[in-house]
Amino acid sequence: MSHSHHSHSGQFCKHAAGTLEEVVLEAIRKGFEMYGLTEHVPRYRAEDLYPEEEDMPLDGLRKQFDAFLTEAHRVKDKYADRITILVGLETEFITQRDMEELGVLLESAGERIEYLVGSVHHVNGIPIDFDEKTFMKSLDSFRPTSVDESSEWQQEHETMEAFLCSYFDSQLELVRRFRPEIIGHFDLCRLYNPSLQFGNYPNALARIKRNVREAVGYGALFELNAAAFRKGWSDAYPGEDVVKVIVLQEGGRFALSDDSHGPQAVGLNYHQVLDYARRVGIKELWRLERRSTARAQNAAGRELVPRQVARPWTEHSFGGPENEPMA
């Protein structure tokens, strides 16, 4: 009964591994009932390319994404009798151009894109999850240029709060404009500060509550993202304070994602995700599905809708040895 809404392959993502078909075959081998294929959308400026992409022309990223859609629908049809494949994308929001280009992409792709994982990976135009050095560059871009009489602690605190607020403001703009079905790694902004507590940053906390209400209001699902464990966290994304204090209080619903970057990471750490879900008091899990009867559109005008995983979800094979790494 396993499912995942967020994945990548080395065929279409330079920092991942394996082919898209190998990812799907591994999901089948591990007993997944449903698996979402969600490569990153193209980027549109040379300065936004990652080091492993520097030899690619910008038009090459567009062609690569279109090739992903073609291959994703091929494997979806090929293995339809063995697994349900959903074809989506993961968003980028670096500058306003990304928002404009995403709108164009969705319009041109039409029903080839079934859903969105709404993610933010940049703050102030700088990556926050590539490595700690670039994360610090992003954080430092909010540091005041003039020194006043405030304490060093206060300056550091204000810098972090400005950074967090900018992240959540970008997230809100993305959510309002495109209504993603899945909210991706909600608190990626603290990737390199997993012990950070949003309660210490009241302006950021207010934005979290605002964003959660916005997403809950149109029916989005929040992913429990297993990738946090391979990043050294003891929690999944989102962290316990977001789950317990914010999402559960606001009626948010959760879906599973392995955020795999190749077949070696399909279902990786799902046993920890389920242990985490029990520990923080999550009572329900949800997943996206296609309606088999009359066409039913969601808030974004697309056709995947949430469905609650049959209770008791703790008895389904989301985790365990079959979902550990390949030998």
Contacts in CASP RR format, 6 or more apart in sequence:
PFRMAT RR
TARGET T0000
AUTHOR 0000-0000-0000
METHOD contacts of the structure
MODEL  1
MSHSHHSHSGQFCKHAAGTLEEVVLEAIRKGFEMYGLTEHVPRYRAEDLY
PEEEDMPLDGLRKQFDAFLTEAHRVKDKYADRITILVGLETEFITQRDME
ELGVLLESAGERIEYLVGSVHHVNGIPIDFDEKTFMKSLDSFRPTSVDES
SEWQQEHETMEAFLCSYFDSQLELVRRFRPEIIGHFDLCRLYNPSLQFGN
YPNALARIKRNVREAVGYGALFELNAAAFRKGWSDAYPGEDVVKVIVLQE
GGRFALSDDSHGPQAVGLNYHQVLDYARRVGIKELWRLERRSTARAQNAA
GRELVPRQVARPWTEHSFGGPENEPMA
1 33 0 8 1.000
1 309 0 8 1.000
1 310 0 8 1.000
1 316 0 8 1.000
1 317 0 8 1.000
1 318 0 8 1.000
2 27 0 8 1.000
2 30 0 8 1.000
2 31 0 8 1.000
2 32 0 8 1.000
2 33 0 8 1.000
2 256 0 8 1.000
2 267 0 8 1.000
2 270 0 8 1.000
2 316 0 8 1.000
2 317 0 8 1.000
2 318 0 8 1.000
2 319 0 8 1.000
2 323 0 8 1.000
3 32 0 8 1.000
3 33 0 8 1.000
3 34 0 8 1.000
3 35 0 8 1.000
3 255 0 8 1.000
3 256 0 8 1.000
3 287 0 8 1.000
3 309 0 8 1.000
3 318 0 8 1.000
4 27 0 8 1.000
4 32 0 8 1.000
4 34 0 8 1.000
4 35 0 8 1.000
4 36 0 8 1.000
4 256 0 8 1.000
4 257 0 8 1.000
4 258 0 8 1.000
4 260 0 8 1.000
4 266 0 8 1.000
4 267 0 8 1.000
5 36 0 8 1.000
5 38 0 8 1.000
5 86 0 8 1.000
5 115 0 8 1.000
5 117 0 8 1.000
5 182 0 8 1.000
5 221 0 8 1.000
5 223 0 8 1.000
5 255 0 8 1.000
5 256 0 8 1.000
5 257 0 8 1.000
5 287 0 8 1.000
5 288 0 8 1.000
6 36 0 8 1.000
6 38 0 8 1.000
6 90 0 8 1.000
6 117 0 8 1.000
6 182 0 8 1.000
6 184 0 8 1.000
6 223 0 8 1.000
6 225 0 8 1.000
6 257 0 8 1.000
6 258 0 8 1.000
6 259 0 8 1.000
7 23 0 8 1.000
7 35 0 8 1.000
7 36 0 8 1.000
7 37 0 8 1.000
7 38 0 8 1.000
7 257 0 8 1.000
7 258 0 8 1.000
7 259 0 8 1.000
7 260 0 8 1.000
7 261 0 8 1.000
7 262 0 8 1.000
7 266 0 8 1.000
8 16 0 8 1.000
8 38 0 8 1.000
8 39 0 8 1.000
8 40 0 8 1.000
8 90 0 8 1.000
8 259 0 8 1.000
8 260 0 8 1.000
8 261 0 8 1.000
8 262 0 8 1.000
9 16 0 8 1.000
9 17 0 8 1.000
9 18 0 8 1.000
9 19 0 8 1.000
9 20 0 8 1.000
9 22 0 8 1.000
9 23 0 8 1.000
9 37 0 8 1.000
9 39 0 8 1.000
9 261 0 8 1.000
9 262 0 8 1.000
10 16 0 8 1.000
10 17 0 8 1.000
10 18 0 8 1.000
10 19 0 8 1.000
10 261 0 8 1.000
10 262 0 8 1.000
11 18 0 8 1.000
11 19 0 8 1.000
11 20 0 8 1.000
11 68 0 8 1.000
11 71 0 8 1.000
12 20 0 8 1.000
12 39 0 8 1.000
12 64 0 8 1.000
12 65 0 8 1.000
12 67 0 8 1.000
12 68 0 8 1.000
12 71 0 8 1.000
13 39 0 8 1.000
13 40 0 8 1.000
13 261 0 8 1.000
14 50 0 8 1.000
14 52 0 8 1.000
14 53 0 8 1.000
15 50 0 8 1.000
15 52 0 8 1.000
15 261 0 8 1.000
16 261 0 8 1.000
16 262 0 8 1.000
17 261 0 8 1.000
17 262 0 8 1.000
17 263 0 8 1.000
17 264 0 8 1.000
18 262 0 8 1.000
18 263 0 8 1.000
20 37 0 8 1.000
20 68 0 8 1.000
20 71 0 8 1.000
20 72 0 8 1.000
20 75 0 8 1.000
21 71 0 8 1.000
21 75 0 8 1.000
22 262 0 8 1.000
22 263 0 8 1.000
23 35 0 8 1.000
23 37 0 8 1.000
23 260 0 8 1.000
23 262 0 8 1.000
23 263 0 8 1.000
23 266 0 8 1.000
24 35 0 8 1.000
24 37 0 8 1.000
24 75 0 8 1.000
24 79 0 8 1.000
24 83 0 8 1.000
24 85 0 8 1.000
25 79 0 8 1.000
25 263 0 8 1.000
26 262 0 8 1.000
26 263 0 8 1.000
26 266 0 8 1.000
26 326 0 8 1.000
27 35 0 8 1.000
27 83 0 8 1.000
27 266 0 8 1.000
27 267 0 8 1.000
28 79 0 8 1.000
28 82 0 8 1.000
28 83 0 8 1.000
30 266 0 8 1.000
30 267 0 8 1.000
30 322 0 8 1.000
30 323 0 8 1.000
31 83 0 8 1.000
31 317 0 8 1.000
31 322 0 8 1.000
32 83 0 8 1.000
32 266 0 8 1.000
32 267 0 8 1.000
33 83 0 8 1.000
33 84 0 8 1.000
34 83 0 8 1.000
34 84 0 8 1.000
34 85 0 8 1.000
34 86 0 8 1.000
34 287 0 8 1.000
34 288 0 8 1.000
34 289 0 8 1.000
35 83 0 8 1.000
35 84 0 8 1.000
35 85 0 8 1.000
35 86 0 8 1.000
35 266 0 8 1.000
36 85 0 8 1.000
36 86 0 8 1.000
36 87 0 8 1.000
36 88 0 8 1.000
37 68 0 8 1.000
37 72 0 8 1.000
37 75 0 8 1.000
37 76 0 8 1.000
37 85 0 8 1.000
37 86 0 8 1.000
37 87 0 8 1.000
37 88 0 8 1.000
38 88 0 8 1.000
38 89 0 8 1.000
38 90 0 8 1.000
38 117 0 8 1.000
39 65 0 8 1.000
39 68 0 8 1.000
39 89 0 8 1.000
39 90 0 8 1.000
40 65 0 8 1.000
40 89 0 8 1.000
40 90 0 8 1.000
40 92 0 8 1.000
41 65 0 8 1.000
41 89 0 8 1.000
41 90 0 8 1.000
41 91 0 8 1.000
41 92 0 8 1.000
41 98 0 8 1.000
41 101 0 8 1.000
41 102 0 8 1.000
41 105 0 8 1.000
42 58 0 8 1.000
42 60 0 8 1.000
42 61 0 8 1.000
42 62 0 8 1.000
42 64 0 8 1.000
42 65 0 8 1.000
42 101 0 8 1.000
42 105 0 8 1.000
43 49 0 8 1.000
43 58 0 8 1.000
43 61 0 8 1.000
43 92 0 8 1.000
43 94 0 8 1.000
43 98 0 8 1.000
44 58 0 8 1.000
44 97 0 8 1.000
44 98 0 8 1.000
44 101 0 8 1.000
45 58 0 8 1.000
45 94 0 8 1.000
45 95 0 8 1.000
45 97 0 8 1.000
46 58 0 8 1.000
48 94 0 8 1.000
48 122 0 8 1.000
48 125 0 8 1.000
49 56 0 8 1.000
49 58 0 8 1.000
49 61 0 8 1.000
50 127 0 8 1.000
50 130 0 8 1.000
53 61 0 8 1.000
56 64 0 8 1.000
65 89 0 8 1.000
65 105 0 8 1.000
69 87 0 8 1.000
69 109 0 8 1.000
69 112 0 8 1.000
69 113 0 8 1.000
72 85 0 8 1.000
72 87 0 8 1.000
72 88 0 8 1.000
73 87 0 8 1.000
73 112 0 8 1.000
75 85 0 8 1.000
76 85 0 8 1.000
76 87 0 8 1.000
79 85 0 8 1.000
84 289 0 8 1.000
84 290 0 8 1.000
86 114 0 8 1.000
86 115 0 8 1.000
86 288 0 8 1.000
86 290 0 8 1.000
86 304 0 8 1.000
87 112 0 8 1.000
87 113 0 8 1.000
87 114 0 8 1.000
88 113 0 8 1.000
88 114 0 8 1.000
88 115 0 8 1.000
88 116 0 8 1.000
88 117 0 8 1.000
89 105 0 8 1.000
89 113 0 8 1.000
89 116 0 8 1.000
89 117 0 8 1.000
90 116 0 8 1.000
90 117 0 8 1.000
90 118 0 8 1.000
90 119 0 8 1.000
90 184 0 8 1.000
91 98 0 8 1.000
91 102 0 8 1.000
91 116 0 8 1.000
91 117 0 8 1.000
91 118 0 8 1.000
91 119 0 8 1.000
91 120 0 8 1.000
91 174 0 8 1.000
91 178 0 8 1.000
91 180 0 8 1.000
92 98 0 8 1.000
92 102 0 8 1.000
92 119 0 8 1.000
92 121 0 8 1.000
92 122 0 8 1.000
93 99 0 8 1.000
93 120 0 8 1.000
93 121 0 8 1.000
93 122 0 8 1.000
93 170 0 8 1.000
93 173 0 8 1.000
93 174 0 8 1.000
94 122 0 8 1.000
94 125 0 8 1.000
95 125 0 8 1.000
99 173 0 8 1.000
99 174 0 8 1.000
99 177 0 8 1.000
102 178 0 8 1.000
103 178 0 8 1.000
105 113 0 8 1.000
106 113 0 8 1.000
106 178 0 8 1.000
111 303 0 8 1.000
113 302 0 8 1.000
114 290 0 8 1.000
114 302 0 8 1.000
114 303 0 8 1.000
114 304 0 8 1.000
115 180 0 8 1.000
115 181 0 8 1.000
115 182 0 8 1.000
115 288 0 8 1.000
115 302 0 8 1.000
115 304 0 8 1.000
116 178 0 8 1.000
116 179 0 8 1.000
116 180 0 8 1.000
116 181 0 8 1.000
116 182 0 8 1.000
116 300 0 8 1.000
117 180 0 8 1.000
117 181 0 8 1.000
117 182 0 8 1.000
117 184 0 8 1.000
117 223 0 8 1.000
117 257 0 8 1.000
118 174 0 8 1.000
118 175 0 8 1.000
118 178 0 8 1.000
118 180 0 8 1.000
118 182 0 8 1.000
118 183 0 8 1.000
118 184 0 8 1.000
119 184 0 8 1.000
119 185 0 8 1.000
119 188 0 8 1.000
120 167 0 8 1.000
120 170 0 8 1.000
120 171 0 8 1.000
120 174 0 8 1.000
120 188 0 8 1.000
120 189 0 8 1.000
121 127 0 8 1.000
121 128 0 8 1.000
121 129 0 8 1.000
121 188 0 8 1.000
122 128 0 8 1.000
122 138 0 8 1.000
122 170 0 8 1.000
123 138 0 8 1.000
123 141 0 8 1.000
123 163 0 8 1.000
123 166 0 8 1.000
123 167 0 8 1.000
123 170 0 8 1.000
123 189 0 8 1.000
124 138 0 8 1.000
124 141 0 8 1.000
124 142 0 8 1.000
124 163 0 8 1.000
124 166 0 8 1.000
125 138 0 8 1.000
126 134 0 8 1.000
126 137 0 8 1.000
126 138 0 8 1.000
126 141 0 8 1.000
127 134 0 8 1.000
127 135 0 8 1.000
127 138 0 8 1.000
128 134 0 8 1.000
128 135 0 8 1.000
128 138 0 8 1.000
128 167 0 8 1.000
128 188 0 8 1.000
128 189 0 8 1.000
128 191 0 8 1.000
129 135 0 8 1.000
129 188 0 8 1.000
129 191 0 8 1.000
132 192 0 8 1.000
135 191 0 8 1.000
135 192 0 8 1.000
138 163 0 8 1.000
139 159 0 8 1.000
139 160 0 8 1.000
139 163 0 8 1.000
140 159 0 8 1.000
142 159 0 8 1.000
142 160 0 8 1.000
142 162 0 8 1.000
142 163 0 8 1.000
142 166 0 8 1.000
143 155 0 8 1.000
143 159 0 8 1.000
144 155 0 8 1.000
144 158 0 8 1.000
144 159 0 8 1.000
150 158 0 8 1.000
157 200 0 8 1.000
157 201 0 8 1.000
160 193 0 8 1.000
160 196 0 8 1.000
160 201 0 8 1.000
161 201 0 8 1.000
161 203 0 8 1.000
161 204 0 8 1.000
163 189 0 8 1.000
164 189 0 8 1.000
164 190 0 8 1.000
164 198 0 8 1.000
164 201 0 8 1.000
164 203 0 8 1.000
164 204 0 8 1.000
164 207 0 8 1.000
165 203 0 8 1.000
165 204 0 8 1.000
165 207 0 8 1.000
167 188 0 8 1.000
167 189 0 8 1.000
168 189 0 8 1.000
168 204 0 8 1.000
168 207 0 8 1.000
168 208 0 8 1.000
168 210 0 8 1.000
168 211 0 8 1.000
169 207 0 8 1.000
171 186 0 8 1.000
171 211 0 8 1.000
172 207 0 8 1.000
172 210 0 8 1.000
172 211 0 8 1.000
172 214 0 8 1.000
174 180 0 8 1.000
175 183 0 8 1.000
175 211 0 8 1.000
175 214 0 8 1.000
175 215 0 8 1.000
175 220 0 8 1.000
176 214 0 8 1.000
178 300 0 8 1.000
179 218 0 8 1.000
179 220 0 8 1.000
179 298 0 8 1.000
179 299 0 8 1.000
179 300 0 8 1.000
180 220 0 8 1.000
180 300 0 8 1.000
181 220 0 8 1.000
181 221 0 8 1.000
181 288 0 8 1.000
181 298 0 8 1.000
181 300 0 8 1.000
181 302 0 8 1.000
181 304 0 8 1.000
181 306 0 8 1.000
182 220 0 8 1.000
182 221 0 8 1.000
182 222 0 8 1.000
182 223 0 8 1.000
182 255 0 8 1.000
182 257 0 8 1.000
182 288 0 8 1.000
183 215 0 8 1.000
183 220 0 8 1.000
183 221 0 8 1.000
183 222 0 8 1.000
183 223 0 8 1.000
184 222 0 8 1.000
184 223 0 8 1.000
184 225 0 8 1.000
184 237 0 8 1.000
184 257 0 8 1.000
185 223 0 8 1.000
185 225 0 8 1.000
185 227 0 8 1.000
185 228 0 8 1.000
185 237 0 8 1.000
185 238 0 8 1.000
185 259 0 8 1.000
186 222 0 8 1.000
186 223 0 8 1.000
186 237 0 8 1.000
186 238 0 8 1.000
186 242 0 8 1.000
187 198 0 8 1.000
187 237 0 8 1.000
187 238 0 8 1.000
187 239 0 8 1.000
187 242 0 8 1.000
188 237 0 8 1.000
190 196 0 8 1.000
191 231 0 8 1.000
194 228 0 8 1.000
194 232 0 8 1.000
194 233 0 8 1.000
194 234 0 8 1.000
194 235 0 8 1.000
197 241 0 8 1.000
198 204 0 8 1.000
198 205 0 8 1.000
198 208 0 8 1.000
198 241 0 8 1.000
198 242 0 8 1.000
199 205 0 8 1.000
199 241 0 8 1.000
199 245 0 8 1.000
208 242 0 8 1.000
208 246 0 8 1.000
209 246 0 8 1.000
209 250 0 8 1.000
212 222 0 8 1.000
212 246 0 8 1.000
212 247 0 8 1.000
212 250 0 8 1.000
212 252 0 8 1.000
213 250 0 8 1.000
215 222 0 8 1.000
215 252 0 8 1.000
216 250 0 8 1.000
216 251 0 8 1.000
216 252 0 8 1.000
216 253 0 8 1.000
218 298 0 8 1.000
218 299 0 8 1.000
218 300 0 8 1.000
219 253 0 8 1.000
219 298 0 8 1.000
219 299 0 8 1.000
219 306 0 8 1.000
221 253 0 8 1.000
221 254 0 8 1.000
221 255 0 8 1.000
221 286 0 8 1.000
221 287 0 8 1.000
221 288 0 8 1.000
221 306 0 8 1.000
222 238 0 8 1.000
222 247 0 8 1.000
222 252 0 8 1.000
222 253 0 8 1.000
222 254 0 8 1.000
222 255 0 8 1.000
223 237 0 8 1.000
223 254 0 8 1.000
223 255 0 8 1.000
223 256 0 8 1.000
223 257 0 8 1.000
223 259 0 8 1.000
224 236 0 8 1.000
224 237 0 8 1.000
224 254 0 8 1.000
224 255 0 8 1.000
224 256 0 8 1.000
224 257 0 8 1.000
224 273 0 8 1.000
224 276 0 8 1.000
224 277 0 8 1.000
224 282 0 8 1.000
224 285 0 8 1.000
225 236 0 8 1.000
225 237 0 8 1.000
225 257 0 8 1.000
225 258 0 8 1.000
225 259 0 8 1.000
226 236 0 8 1.000
226 256 0 8 1.000
226 257 0 8 1.000
226 258 0 8 1.000
226 259 0 8 1.000
226 267 0 8 1.000
226 268 0 8 1.000
226 269 0 8 1.000
226 270 0 8 1.000
226 272 0 8 1.000
226 273 0 8 1.000
227 237 0 8 1.000
227 257 0 8 1.000
227 258 0 8 1.000
227 259 0 8 1.000
227 265 0 8 1.000
228 235 0 8 1.000
228 236 0 8 1.000
228 237 0 8 1.000
228 239 0 8 1.000
229 236 0 8 1.000
229 268 0 8 1.000
229 269 0 8 1.000
229 272 0 8 1.000
229 273 0 8 1.000
230 265 0 8 1.000
230 268 0 8 1.000
230 269 0 8 1.000
233 239 0 8 1.000
235 276 0 8 1.000
236 272 0 8 1.000
236 273 0 8 1.000
236 276 0 8 1.000
236 277 0 8 1.000
238 247 0 8 1.000
240 279 0 8 1.000
240 280 0 8 1.000
243 280 0 8 1.000
243 281 0 8 1.000
243 282 0 8 1.000
244 280 0 8 1.000
244 281 0 8 1.000
247 254 0 8 1.000
248 281 0 8 1.000
248 282 0 8 1.000
253 284 0 8 1.000
253 286 0 8 1.000
253 306 0 8 1.000
254 277 0 8 1.000
254 282 0 8 1.000
254 284 0 8 1.000
254 285 0 8 1.000
254 286 0 8 1.000
255 285 0 8 1.000
255 286 0 8 1.000
255 287 0 8 1.000
255 288 0 8 1.000
255 306 0 8 1.000
256 270 0 8 1.000
256 273 0 8 1.000
256 285 0 8 1.000
256 287 0 8 1.000
256 318 0 8 1.000
258 265 0 8 1.000
258 266 0 8 1.000
258 267 0 8 1.000
258 268 0 8 1.000
258 269 0 8 1.000
258 270 0 8 1.000
259 265 0 8 1.000
260 266 0 8 1.000
260 267 0 8 1.000
260 268 0 8 1.000
263 326 0 8 1.000
264 325 0 8 1.000
264 326 0 8 1.000
265 325 0 8 1.000
266 323 0 8 1.000
267 319 0 8 1.000
267 323 0 8 1.000
268 323 0 8 1.000
268 324 0 8 1.000
268 325 0 8 1.000
270 318 0 8 1.000
270 319 0 8 1.000
270 320 0 8 1.000
270 323 0 8 1.000
271 319 0 8 1.000
271 320 0 8 1.000
271 323 0 8 1.000
271 324 0 8 1.000
273 318 0 8 1.000
273 319 0 8 1.000
274 314 0 8 1.000
274 318 0 8 1.000
274 319 0 8 1.000
277 285 0 8 1.000
278 314 0 8 1.000
284 308 0 8 1.000
284 309 0 8 1.000
284 311 0 8 1.000
284 313 0 8 1.000
285 308 0 8 1.000
285 309 0 8 1.000
285 313 0 8 1.000
286 306 0 8 1.000
286 307 0 8 1.000
286 308 0 8 1.000
286 309 0 8 1.000
287 306 0 8 1.000
287 307 0 8 1.000
287 309 0 8 1.000
288 304 0 8 1.000
288 305 0 8 1.000
288 306 0 8 1.000
288 307 0 8 1.000
289 304 0 8 1.000
289 305 0 8 1.000
289 306 0 8 1.000
289 307 0 8 1.000
290 303 0 8 1.000
290 304 0 8 1.000
291 303 0 8 1.000
291 305 0 8 1.000
295 303 0 8 1.000
296 303 0 8 1.000
296 305 0 8 1.000
297 303 0 8 1.000
298 304 0 8 1.000
298 305 0 8 1.000
309 316 0 8 1.000
310 316 0 8 1.000
317 323 0 8 1.000
END
